[in-house]
Amino acid sequence: MDFITYAVPFFLLAILVELAYGIAIKKNTYRLNDAISNLFMGTLRTANKLIIIGAAGYVFYSVETHFALWRMDGTSAATWIFAFIIYDFFYYWFHRISHERQIFWASHAAHHQSEDYNLSTALRQTGTGAFVSWVFYIPMFVIGIPSYVFISVASLNLIYQFWVHSEHIPKLGWYENYFVTASNHRVHHAQNEQYIDKNYGGVFIIWDRMFGTHKVEDENEACIYGIRSTLNTFNPVWANLHVYVKIIKEMWLSKNWKEKFYAPFARTSWTPKSLPIKANKDNFNAQTFKKYDPVISKRHKAYALFQYLFITYIFLVFIQSGSLNYPQLWVTISMMTFTMYCTSMWFDGKKGILIESVRLVLCLLIGAYAYFEISLASIAISLMIYSVINILALPLISVTQTMPLDQQT
């Protein structure tokens, strides 16, 4: 059983509690632009899983059916405990390689892009992870772990990792020595020189201790979050694709054929020597680092928040419920992605009136089609009301100018 669906309401409630707690103690770790961007990425990842037909399920089924050495007893507590531990072992190696090799980092980088650290960061997930991550778990089916046990322990592992994305939880004494905690996972998300590429475990920190990747959080050096090749945008599409674009450029522009083929599998710090144009280096400096935070008006913030709330409504009521067929899913998720892209333009301090107008016209057309042609009255009416509200609000936000990043104080 996949427990994540049941955990999502508790995730959102915990985010609100953490936000309220941070405000109450005057140590708020949330920014609207960053938090909404994280939630957009989480929604996009979950929605994408419904439309991407991957090889993972077929391979897992084939291995379990034809190549498993034996079949473990799914009713035995020992099987579940063993599966939970061995899953985390394979997760450690998947996670570590995702930081060390370009093709895997291309997918995983999305989770590390947030320059804040809070519970919303846990929901910032890649939209392309399904293409590569499953390969690491094939051995679990070879040794006879039942598929439903695998799905259950995988979801429990991910649920455990939610709470460790917080700045408010201190070190937890002896517990730090054996399990992943908020303290040692803060280290994992930091880009400071002494912290980078450390603490890969999902539930157990013992793997990091065994394989030399463990680092204790230094109380004298605060963690600086984000990635060194700074994204400088809240665009969820570019967030998912920018490392892939980098790899493609390296393969295309390199003059050396060996480097062309090596690029996807190279270490993340590698650059081809045969590039005709010198590659930009990540000049991270802990003393001068500033978060990407364009200043925008309250009207733009309210407008962007409304887009997130509507996307969440569409996702929960129409996508999660399974009421849409496959083509309808494609259209709905594509429009959700387009909405996220347009909203990110407001967060980036860009003028997006024209593209926003195009988006709203498309929403009206899709709503009309859903009502008159395919009898989806509920989604049609929702789209119509949503579009009218946005159209009425558009003149109000179009006259409110944003402040460019270089004019911030």
C-alpha positions as CSV (number, residue, x, y, z in Angstrom):
1,M,0.0,0.0,0.0
2,D,1.2,3.5,-0.8
3,F,0.7,5.5,2.4
4,I,1.7,8.9,0.9
5,T,-1.8,9.8,-0.3
6,Y,-3.1,9.5,3.2
7,A,-0.2,11.5,4.6
8,V,-0.6,14.5,2.4
9,P,-3.3,16.3,4.5
10,F,-1.0,15.9,7.5
11,F,1.9,17.3,5.6
12,L,0.0,20.4,4.7
13,L,-1.3,20.8,8.3
14,A,2.3,20.4,9.6
15,I,3.5,23.1,7.2
16,L,0.8,25.5,8.6
17,V,1.8,24.6,12.1
18,E,5.5,25.2,11.4
19,L,4.7,28.5,9.7
20,A,2.6,29.7,12.7
21,Y,5.3,28.5,15.2
22,G,8.1,30.4,13.3
23,I,6.0,33.6,13.2
24,A,5.2,33.2,16.9
25,I,8.9,32.9,18.0
26,K,10.0,35.5,15.4
27,K,12.0,33.0,13.4
28,N,9.9,32.5,10.3
29,T,11.7,30.2,7.8
30,Y,9.1,30.6,5.0
31,R,8.9,33.0,2.0
32,L,5.7,32.8,-0.1
33,N,7.6,32.6,-3.4
34,D,9.9,29.8,-2.3
35,A,7.2,27.8,-0.5
36,I,4.7,28.0,-3.3
37,S,7.4,27.0,-5.7
38,N,8.1,24.0,-3.6
39,L,4.5,23.0,-3.4
40,F,4.1,23.5,-7.2
41,M,7.0,21.1,-7.7
42,G,5.5,18.5,-5.4
43,T,2.1,18.7,-7.2
44,L,3.8,18.4,-10.6
45,R,5.7,15.4,-9.5
46,T,2.6,13.6,-8.2
47,A,0.6,14.5,-11.3
48,N,3.3,13.4,-13.6
49,K,3.3,9.9,-12.1
50,L,-0.3,9.5,-13.4
51,I,0.6,10.2,-17.0
52,I,4.1,8.8,-17.4
53,I,4.1,5.2,-18.4
54,G,7.4,4.0,-17.2
55,A,9.3,0.7,-17.5
56,A,9.6,0.4,-13.7
57,G,6.4,-1.5,-13.0
58,Y,7.0,-4.0,-15.9
59,V,10.6,-4.7,-14.9
60,F,9.7,-5.1,-11.2
61,Y,6.9,-7.5,-12.2
62,S,9.1,-9.5,-14.5
63,V,11.9,-9.8,-12.0
64,E,9.5,-10.8,-9.2
65,T,7.8,-13.3,-11.3
66,H,10.6,-14.9,-13.2
67,F,14.0,-14.1,-11.6
68,A,13.4,-13.9,-7.8
69,L,15.6,-16.3,-5.9
70,W,12.7,-17.1,-3.6
71,R,9.5,-15.5,-2.3
72,M,9.6,-14.0,1.2
73,D,6.6,-14.3,3.4
74,G,4.7,-11.0,3.2
75,T,2.7,-11.8,6.4
76,S,5.9,-12.1,8.5
77,A,7.1,-9.1,10.6
78,A,10.7,-10.1,9.9
79,T,10.1,-9.6,6.1
80,W,8.8,-6.1,6.7
81,I,11.6,-5.1,9.0
82,F,14.2,-6.5,6.6
83,A,12.6,-4.8,3.6
84,F,12.5,-1.5,5.5
85,I,16.2,-1.7,6.3
86,I,17.4,-3.0,3.0
87,Y,15.3,-0.4,1.1
88,D,17.1,2.4,3.0
89,F,20.4,0.8,2.2
90,F,19.6,0.9,-1.6
91,Y,18.2,4.4,-1.1
92,Y,21.5,5.5,0.4
93,W,23.4,4.4,-2.8
94,F,20.7,5.9,-5.1
95,H,20.9,9.2,-3.2
96,R,24.7,9.3,-3.1
97,I,25.0,8.5,-6.8
98,S,22.4,11.2,-7.5
99,H,24.8,13.7,-6.1
100,E,27.9,12.3,-7.7
101,R,26.9,11.6,-11.4
102,Q,25.4,14.1,-13.8
103,I,22.5,12.1,-15.3
104,F,21.2,11.3,-11.8
105,W,21.9,14.8,-10.4
106,A,19.8,16.2,-13.4
107,S,16.8,14.7,-11.8
108,H,17.6,15.1,-8.1
109,A,18.8,18.7,-8.2
110,A,15.2,19.9,-8.2
111,H,14.9,18.8,-4.5
112,H,17.9,20.9,-3.5
113,Q,17.1,24.2,-5.3
114,S,15.2,25.8,-2.4
115,E,17.3,28.4,-0.6
116,D,15.0,28.1,2.5
117,Y,14.7,25.0,4.7
118,N,11.3,24.1,6.0
119,L,8.7,21.4,5.7
120,S,7.6,22.7,2.3
121,T,11.1,21.8,1.1
122,A,10.4,18.2,1.7
123,L,7.5,18.3,-0.9
124,R,9.8,19.9,-3.5
125,Q,10.3,16.8,-5.6
126,T,11.6,16.2,-9.1
127,G,9.2,15.6,-12.0
128,T,11.7,13.3,-13.8
129,G,12.8,11.0,-11.0
130,A,10.7,8.1,-12.3
131,F,12.9,7.7,-15.3
132,V,16.0,6.7,-13.3
133,S,15.5,6.0,-9.6
134,W,13.7,2.6,-9.9
135,V,16.9,0.9,-11.3
136,F,18.5,0.9,-7.9
137,Y,15.7,-1.2,-6.3
138,I,15.7,-4.1,-8.7
139,P,17.8,-6.2,-6.3
140,M,15.0,-6.1,-3.7
141,F,12.8,-8.1,-6.1
142,V,15.6,-10.5,-6.9
143,I,15.9,-11.4,-3.3
144,G,12.2,-12.1,-3.0
145,I,10.6,-9.1,-1.4
146,P,6.9,-8.9,-2.4
147,S,5.9,-5.9,-4.5
148,Y,3.3,-4.7,-2.1
149,V,5.8,-4.8,0.8
150,F,8.2,-2.8,-1.4
151,I,5.6,-0.2,-2.2
152,S,4.7,0.1,1.5
153,V,8.2,0.5,2.9
154,A,9.2,2.9,0.1
155,S,6.3,5.2,1.0
156,L,7.0,4.9,4.8
157,N,10.7,5.8,4.1
158,L,9.6,8.9,2.2
159,I,7.1,9.9,4.9
160,Y,9.8,9.6,7.5
161,Q,11.9,12.0,5.6
162,F,9.3,14.8,5.8
163,W,9.8,15.9,9.4
164,V,13.6,16.3,9.1
165,H,13.2,19.3,6.7
166,S,13.0,21.9,9.5
167,E,15.3,24.5,11.1
168,H,13.2,24.4,14.3
169,I,14.2,20.9,15.5
170,P,17.4,20.8,17.5
171,K,19.9,18.0,17.8
172,L,18.3,14.9,19.4
173,G,21.2,13.4,21.5
174,W,21.9,9.7,21.0
175,Y,19.2,9.4,18.3
176,E,21.6,11.4,16.0
177,N,24.0,8.5,15.9
178,Y,21.7,6.0,14.3
179,F,18.9,7.8,12.5
180,V,18.5,10.7,10.1
181,T,17.4,13.8,12.0
182,A,16.7,17.4,11.1
183,S,20.2,18.4,12.2
184,N,22.1,16.0,10.0
185,H,19.7,16.5,7.1
186,R,20.2,20.2,7.3
187,V,23.9,19.4,6.6
188,H,22.8,17.4,3.5
189,H,20.9,20.4,2.1
190,A,23.7,22.9,2.8
191,Q,26.1,24.1,0.1
192,N,28.9,25.1,2.6
193,E,32.2,23.6,1.7
194,Q,32.4,21.5,4.9
195,Y,28.8,20.2,4.4
196,I,28.4,19.6,0.7
197,D,27.6,16.0,-0.4
198,K,27.2,14.5,3.1
199,N,24.5,12.6,5.0
200,Y,22.7,10.6,2.3
201,G,20.6,8.2,4.4
202,G,16.9,8.3,4.3
203,V,16.0,6.8,7.7
204,F,19.3,5.5,9.0
205,I,22.4,7.6,9.3
206,I,24.5,4.5,9.9
207,W,25.2,4.0,6.2
208,D,26.9,7.4,6.1
209,R,29.0,6.4,9.1
210,M,29.9,3.1,7.4
211,F,30.8,4.6,4.0
212,G,32.5,7.8,5.1
213,T,29.9,10.4,4.1
214,H,28.8,11.5,7.6
215,K,29.1,15.0,8.8
216,V,27.8,16.5,12.1
217,E,26.2,20.0,11.9
218,D,28.7,22.6,13.2
219,E,27.0,25.0,15.6
220,N,29.6,27.6,14.6
221,E,28.7,27.6,10.9
222,A,25.1,28.0,9.8
223,C,23.9,26.0,6.8
224,I,23.4,27.9,3.6
225,Y,20.8,26.1,1.5
226,G,20.4,25.7,-2.2
227,I,22.6,24.6,-5.1
228,R,25.8,26.2,-6.2
229,S,24.8,26.5,-9.8
230,T,22.1,29.0,-8.7
231,L,18.8,28.7,-10.4
232,N,17.7,32.4,-10.0
233,T,14.1,31.6,-11.0
234,F,11.0,30.1,-9.6
235,N,10.1,28.5,-12.9
236,P,9.2,24.8,-12.2
237,V,9.8,23.7,-15.8
238,W,13.4,25.1,-15.9
239,A,13.9,23.7,-12.4
240,N,13.3,20.2,-13.7
241,L,15.2,20.6,-16.9
242,H,18.2,22.9,-16.4
243,V,20.8,20.2,-15.6
244,Y,19.6,18.0,-18.6
245,V,20.1,21.1,-20.8
246,K,23.6,21.5,-19.4
247,I,24.4,17.8,-20.2
248,I,23.0,18.1,-23.8
249,K,25.1,21.2,-24.4
250,E,28.2,19.4,-23.2
251,M,27.5,16.5,-25.5
252,W,26.7,18.7,-28.5
253,L,29.5,21.3,-28.1
254,S,32.4,19.0,-27.0
255,K,34.9,18.4,-29.8
256,N,36.1,15.2,-28.2
257,W,33.9,12.1,-28.9
258,K,35.0,10.4,-25.7
259,E,33.8,13.5,-23.8
260,K,30.5,13.5,-25.6
261,F,29.6,10.0,-24.5
262,Y,31.1,10.5,-21.1
263,A,29.1,13.7,-20.2
264,P,25.9,12.0,-18.8
265,F,27.9,9.7,-16.6
266,A,30.6,12.2,-15.4
267,R,31.0,13.5,-11.9
268,T,28.8,16.5,-11.2
269,S,31.9,18.7,-10.9
270,W,33.2,17.7,-14.3
271,T,33.3,19.9,-17.4
272,P,34.6,18.8,-20.9
273,K,38.1,20.1,-21.7
274,S,37.2,20.3,-25.4
275,L,34.4,22.8,-25.0
276,P,35.0,25.7,-27.5
277,I,33.6,28.2,-24.8
278,K,35.0,28.0,-21.3
279,A,32.3,26.7,-18.9
280,N,31.2,28.9,-16.1
281,K,32.4,27.9,-12.7
282,D,30.2,28.1,-9.6
283,N,31.7,30.9,-7.5
284,F,30.1,30.1,-4.2
285,N,31.1,32.4,-1.4
286,A,29.4,31.9,2.0
287,Q,30.2,35.5,3.0
288,T,28.5,37.1,0.0
289,F,25.7,34.7,-0.7
290,K,22.2,36.2,-1.0
291,K,19.0,34.4,-1.5
292,Y,17.2,34.9,-4.8
293,D,14.2,37.0,-3.7
294,P,12.7,39.5,-6.1
295,V,10.5,42.0,-4.3
296,I,6.9,42.0,-5.7
297,S,3.7,43.7,-4.6
298,K,1.2,42.2,-2.2
299,R,-1.4,42.1,-5.0
300,H,0.9,39.9,-7.0
301,K,1.5,37.6,-4.0
302,A,-2.2,37.3,-3.4
303,Y,-2.8,36.6,-7.1
304,A,-0.1,33.9,-7.1
305,L,-1.4,32.3,-3.9
306,F,-4.9,32.1,-5.6
307,Q,-3.3,30.2,-8.5
308,Y,-1.8,27.6,-6.1
309,L,-5.1,27.2,-4.2
310,F,-7.0,26.6,-7.5
311,I,-4.4,24.1,-8.8
312,T,-4.6,22.2,-5.5
313,Y,-8.4,22.1,-5.9
314,I,-8.2,20.8,-9.4
315,F,-5.6,18.2,-8.4
316,L,-7.6,16.9,-5.4
317,V,-11.1,17.0,-6.8
318,F,-10.5,15.9,-10.5
319,I,-7.0,14.3,-10.9
320,Q,-6.6,12.5,-7.6
321,S,-10.2,11.2,-7.8
322,G,-9.5,9.4,-11.1
323,S,-12.5,11.0,-12.8
324,L,-10.5,12.0,-15.9
325,N,-9.5,9.7,-18.8
326,Y,-5.9,9.7,-20.1
327,P,-6.2,12.5,-22.8
328,Q,-8.1,14.6,-20.3
329,L,-5.3,14.1,-17.7
330,W,-2.8,15.3,-20.3
331,V,-4.7,18.4,-21.0
332,T,-5.4,19.2,-17.3
333,I,-1.8,18.6,-16.2
334,S,-0.4,20.6,-19.1
335,M,-2.6,23.5,-18.1
336,M,-1.6,23.1,-14.5
337,T,2.1,23.3,-15.6
338,F,1.4,26.3,-17.8
339,T,-0.3,28.0,-14.8
340,M,2.7,27.3,-12.6
341,Y,5.0,28.7,-15.3
342,C,3.0,31.9,-15.5
343,T,2.8,32.3,-11.7
344,S,6.6,31.9,-11.5
345,M,6.9,34.9,-13.8
346,W,5.2,37.0,-11.1
347,F,7.5,35.6,-8.5
348,D,10.5,36.4,-10.7
349,G,9.4,40.0,-10.9
350,K,8.6,39.8,-14.6
351,K,5.8,41.4,-16.5
352,G,3.5,38.5,-17.6
353,I,0.3,40.2,-18.6
354,L,0.3,39.0,-22.2
355,I,1.1,35.4,-21.5
356,E,-1.3,35.4,-18.5
357,S,-4.1,36.7,-20.9
358,V,-3.3,33.8,-23.3
359,R,-3.6,31.3,-20.4
360,L,-6.9,32.7,-19.3
361,V,-8.3,32.5,-22.8
362,L,-7.2,28.9,-23.0
363,C,-8.9,28.2,-19.7
364,L,-12.2,29.6,-21.0
365,L,-11.9,27.6,-24.2
366,I,-11.2,24.4,-22.3
367,G,-14.0,25.1,-19.9
368,A,-16.4,25.7,-22.8
369,Y,-15.3,22.5,-24.5
370,A,-15.6,20.5,-21.3
371,Y,-19.2,21.7,-20.9
372,F,-20.6,21.5,-24.4
373,E,-18.6,18.6,-25.9
374,I,-17.7,16.1,-23.2
375,S,-20.2,16.9,-20.5
376,L,-17.7,17.5,-17.7
377,A,-20.0,20.2,-16.1
378,S,-18.2,20.3,-12.8
379,I,-14.7,21.0,-14.1
380,A,-16.2,23.3,-16.8
381,I,-18.0,25.5,-14.3
382,S,-15.0,25.6,-12.0
383,L,-12.8,26.8,-14.9
384,M,-15.3,29.4,-15.9
385,I,-15.6,30.9,-12.4
386,Y,-11.9,30.7,-12.0
387,S,-11.2,32.4,-15.3
388,V,-13.7,35.2,-14.7
389,I,-12.2,35.9,-11.2
390,N,-8.7,36.1,-12.8
391,I,-9.9,38.3,-15.7
392,L,-11.4,40.8,-13.2
393,A,-8.2,40.8,-11.1
394,L,-5.9,41.2,-14.1
395,P,-6.3,45.0,-14.4
396,L,-5.5,45.4,-10.7
397,I,-2.2,43.6,-10.9
398,S,-1.2,45.0,-14.3
399,V,-0.9,48.5,-12.9
400,T,1.2,47.4,-10.0
401,Q,4.8,47.4,-10.9
402,T,7.3,44.9,-9.5
403,M,10.7,45.9,-8.2
404,P,13.6,44.4,-10.1
405,L,16.1,42.3,-8.1
406,D,18.9,44.8,-8.4
407,Q,16.7,47.5,-6.7
408,Q,16.1,45.5,-3.5
409,T,17.4,46.8,-0.3
